[in-house]
């Protein structure tokens, strides 16, 4: 099984969507991150402030839409592969 990632960003917030490829079906998971700077460099946290809540909701909505489209494409690809192997 291998994994691929896709990112969606709004300002300092980001969704990281992981697609884990498996033989029978693909799995998707989403991680929401908020970036910030320190004296040591850039860091990420999963803690959100009040002003982050609406952008985070929008990011999660966008992630949901992206995963939904990927699941549909995965199903279509499986159907086409099944047709080829059935011949």
C-alpha positions as CSV (number, residue, x, y, z in Angstrom):
1,X,0.0,0.0,0.0
2,X,1.3,3.4,-0.9
3,X,0.2,6.9,0.2
4,X,-0.1,10.2,-1.7
5,X,-1.0,13.6,-0.4
6,X,-3.0,16.6,-1.7
7,X,-3.1,20.0,0.0
8,X,-5.6,22.9,0.1
9,X,-4.6,26.2,1.7
10,X,-6.4,29.3,2.9
11,X,-4.1,31.9,4.5
12,X,-2.2,30.1,7.4
13,X,-4.6,27.1,7.4
14,X,-4.1,24.0,5.3
15,X,-5.8,20.7,4.8
16,X,-3.6,17.8,4.0
17,X,-5.5,15.0,2.3
18,X,-3.8,11.6,2.4
19,X,-4.8,9.0,-0.2
20,X,-3.7,5.5,0.7
21,X,-3.7,3.2,-2.3
22,X,-4.8,-0.3,-1.6
23,X,-5.6,-3.2,-3.9
24,X,-9.3,-3.4,-3.1
25,X,-10.0,0.3,-2.5
26,X,-8.4,3.6,-1.7
27,X,-8.6,5.3,1.7
28,X,-8.7,9.0,2.4
29,X,-7.9,10.9,5.5
30,X,-7.7,14.7,6.2
31,X,-5.5,16.6,8.6
32,X,-6.2,20.2,9.4
33,X,-3.1,22.4,10.2
34,X,-2.5,26.0,11.2
35,X,0.9,27.4,10.5
36,X,2.8,29.9,12.7
37,X,6.3,31.3,13.0
38,X,8.6,31.1,15.9
39,X,12.2,32.3,16.4
40,X,13.3,28.7,15.5
41,X,11.3,28.7,12.2
42,X,7.9,27.7,10.9
43,X,5.7,25.3,12.9
44,X,2.3,23.7,12.6
45,X,-0.4,23.1,15.1
46,X,-3.9,21.7,15.2
47,X,-5.1,24.3,17.6
48,X,-7.4,26.9,16.1
49,X,-8.3,30.4,17.3
50,X,-11.7,32.1,16.9
51,X,-10.7,33.8,13.7
52,X,-9.6,30.4,12.2
53,X,-13.0,28.7,12.6
54,X,-14.8,29.8,9.5
55,X,-11.8,29.4,7.2
56,X,-11.3,26.0,8.7
57,X,-14.9,25.0,8.0
58,X,-14.5,26.2,4.4
59,X,-11.3,24.1,4.1
60,X,-13.0,21.0,5.4
61,X,-15.9,21.6,3.0
62,X,-13.3,21.9,0.1
63,X,-11.6,18.7,1.3
64,X,-14.9,16.9,1.4
65,X,-15.7,17.9,-2.2
66,X,-12.2,16.8,-3.3
67,X,-12.4,13.4,-1.7
68,X,-16.0,12.9,-3.0
69,X,-14.7,13.5,-6.6
70,X,-11.7,11.2,-6.0
71,X,-14.0,8.4,-4.7
72,X,-16.2,8.8,-7.8
73,X,-13.1,8.6,-10.1
74,X,-11.9,5.6,-8.1
75,X,-15.2,3.8,-8.6
76,X,-15.2,4.6,-12.3
77,X,-11.7,3.3,-12.7
78,X,-12.6,0.1,-10.9
79,X,-15.6,-0.4,-13.2
80,X,-13.5,0.1,-16.3
81,X,-10.8,-2.3,-15.0
82,X,-13.5,-4.9,-14.2
83,X,-14.9,-4.6,-17.8
84,X,-11.4,-5.2,-19.2
85,X,-10.7,-8.2,-17.1
86,X,-14.1,-9.7,-17.8
87,X,-13.4,-9.8,-21.6
